[in-house]
Amino acid sequence: MITFIADKKSKLVKLALKESADLSYSALNRSLRKSDVKVNGKRVKEDVVLNVGDRVEIFYTAPKTEKYKVIFEDENITVVDKKAGYLSETVFSDLSSKSQTFFIHRLDRNTAGIMIFAHNEQAEKELIHGFKNRTFDKYYTAIVKGVLPKKEDVAEGYLVKDAKSATVRIFDKKTDGAVRIKTGYKVVRSDGETSVLKIKLFTGKTHQIRAHLAHLGCPVVGDGKYGDNAFNKAHGAKDLQLFSESLTLYFNENDLLYYLNGKTFCREKGDD
């Protein structure tokens, strides 16, 4: 059972997912449908609004599912394929319980794919430098609704965070509080209804891929926040079709991790 006290006014689902890293969106909704959720001792079946001080009890047994798969590991780094539905922090916590681990970068909860962690300060320094300076090649795969206007492009725009709704908005022209973004994409294939894209970020901002593609008229399939809910429902698309597909590392000759120079880590086929 999962229990917590609401520390702010919020919808139940949003706060519960924040409170428990191991609880998935689908599992929580199953608990609601089965009336296995209590608020202040009363069973609820809907995503009700919680007030500060409300006590929540979720009768839920976590399934023994694989949260991530280790695809490479040595004394300096661990590379994993994170599964959708789990926080990056959950993976970090699990790895940290086994050995010294340093957090390098994160993926959205519902984005699956390649993540890398360091096991010592020098490896941490070199990995952070590579991500910060965009010297690594990191690619995503996305299945989107519709067809992009060009087969290949580097789309630009301006992103504004909305802290209140925990979302971002994209604009074509610079506006107050906006940061410039660049999202590269290439259409791998399309059947007219959906398209498979290979994506490279030239800037890495919160929800950039999902929000930018939605702004371009082609939201990611299964995206409940920026996507087309009617389309998703009609096609039974419950899971976000966005994946951190591959990561290629580059280092200087004198770096500790130079032995990994040019090494590419990819998701295993069939993971999605």
N, C-alpha and C positions, 0 to 999 in steps of 0.2 A: 504493500500500500504506500502511496505517496501522499504526504500531507504538507501543507504550508499555510502561512497566514499572509493574506494580501497586504502588500506594503503601499499600494496606490490603487486608485480607481482604474479599472481596466477590464476588458473582456476576459472571461475565464480561460479560453483556449490560449490566447496570447500570453497570459501570465503563467499558466501552467507549463507551457513549452519553455519559457524562460527559466522557470524554477527547476525543471528537471531535464537535464541534458539527455537522459536515456529514453525519455518518453517521446514517441513519434506522433506526428499530427494524426495519422490514420488510427493509431492505437487509442489515442485520446478520444477521437470521435466514436470509436467502437464502444468505449466505456460509457460515453454519454448516451448512446442509443440503448445500451443495456441498463441504464439507470444506475451505473456503478460509480457515480460521482455524487458527493454530498457537499453542500455549502451550508455551513452552520447547522449541520446535522440533518438537513433535508435533502432528499435526492432530487437531482436536476437532470434533465435530458437535453437541454439546449445550452448554447454558448451565452450564458447570462453575464451581466455586468457585475463585477465584484467591487465592493467598497473596502476602504482601508479597514483592516481588522477582521475581515471575513475569513473563516477557517474552511479550508478546502481539503477534502479527503477523496483520493482517487484509488479505487480498488482495482489494482492493476499488477499483473505479474509480468515482468520483463521477459520476453522470449529470448532464448539463447541464440541470437542472431549474430552474424559477423558484421561488426561495425566498420572494419577496415581489413585490408589484406596487405601484409608486408611483401613488397616485391623486390626490395634490395635492402641489405643491412650490413654495416661493418662498424668498426670502432669509432668512425667519424659521423656517419649519417644513417638515417633510416628513411626510406621512401615507401609510401603506402598508397594504396588505392582506397580512398575513403568512400563509404557507401552513403547514398542519399538518406536524409532524415536524421543525420547525426551532426552534432556540433564539432567543429575542428578542435575545440577545447576538450571534448570528450576523448578524442584520439590522443591528444597531447597528455592528458591526465593518465591515460592507460599506459602510454610509453614511459612516462615519468616514474610510474610505480615500479618499473623494471630496471631502469638505468637513468643516469643524468641525461636530461633532454632539454633542448632549447627550442622555443616556438619561433618559427621563421615567417610564415605567412598563413593565411586562412582561406577557406572556401565557405560560401554560404551554406547554411544547414542543408538545404535541399539540392545542392550541387554536389555531384559525385566526382571522384577522380583523383588525380595525382597530387600528393602533398609530400613535402620533404621537411625533415627535422634534423637538427644538429645534436651531437653528443659531447661537444667540447666548445670552449669559447672561440678558438681559432676557426673551426668549421662554421660556427654561428656567424662570425664576422664576415667570412668570405661569401656565405650564402646570402646574407642580408645585403651585402654590397652588390651581388649579382642581380638580385631582384630590384633593388633601389635604382641601379643604373641601367636596367633593362638590357643587360648583357646576356641573359639567358633567353632561350626561345621557348615560350610557353604557348601552347595552342589549346583551344577549346573546340568541342563539337556541339552544335545545337540543331535541334529539329524545330523549325518555325512554321507558323501558319503563313500560307501564301508564297509569293515570289518577290524577291528583292528587285529593285529597279535596275541594278547592274549585276552582272555575273561576278564581278570582283571590284572591290572598292575599299577605300579607307574613309569611313564616314566620320564627320566632325560635328561637334555640338557643344552645348553648355549644360552642365549638370548642377542642380540645386537640391540640397538635402532638405527634407521636411521632417524634422525631429519628432513633431507631434504625431505624425502618422507612420513614422518609421519607413518612409518611402523616399524616392528621389524623383525629380521631374527633369525632363530634357527640353532644352530650347535651341532653336536654330541660331539665335543671336544672343550676344552677351547681355546678361541681366544682373541685377543686384544679387550678390552672394553666390554667383555662379563660377564654376571652374571649368576650364576647357577640357574636353575629352576627345579621344580618337579611338575608333573601333574598326579594325580591319576585318574584312570577311571575304570568303570565296565560296561560291555555290558549288557544292560537290555534286549534287543531283537534285532534281525537283520533278514532282509529278503534277504540278500545277496547283495542287491543294496544299501541299506542304513542301518544304525544302530542307535539305541537310546542308549546314554551313560549317566551314572550317574558319575559326575566329582567332585573331591575334589582337591582344590589347596593347595599345601604344601608351595608354594611361590606365591606371588601375584604381577606379573609384567604386564606392559602394553600389552594388546592383547595376553596374555600368552596362554589362552586356544585355541583361534582361530589359532594362528601361530603354536603352538606346534602340534595340531591335523593335520594341513595341512602338517607339516614336517613329521609326521608319515604316511602320505599318505591318510588320511581320513579327508579332510577339512569339516568344518561346512557347511551344506546346506544353501544356500541363502547368503553366505558370498561373497560380491563383492570385498573384498580387498585381502583375502588370499585363497579364494575358487576356485572352478572350474566353471568358467563362462559359459562354454558350457553346463555343466551338469545342472547348475541352470536354464539356459534359456530353455533347453529341458524339464525340469520338472516344469517350471513356478514358480520357487522358488525365489521370490522377497524379502522376509523378512528373516532376520538372525534367524536361528533356534537354538538359544542359550538363555537359561533362568536361572536366579538366582532363583533356585527352593525352597530352604529352608534355614533357619538360626536357629540354636539352641544356646541359650545363657547359659553361666555358670559364676557364680560369687562366691566370698567368702562370708562367713556368715555375716561379718560386713559391706558388701557393701550396698549402697543405693538401688541397683537394685537386691538384693538377692531374693526378692519375685518373680523374673522372672527366677530364677535358674532352668535350665532344660526345660525351655519353648521353644517350636519350633513354628516358624512362616512359613507358606507355601503359595505358590501361589494357588489361587483357580482354580479348574479344569475348563477347557474351556477357560482360559485366552489366550492361544496361538491358 
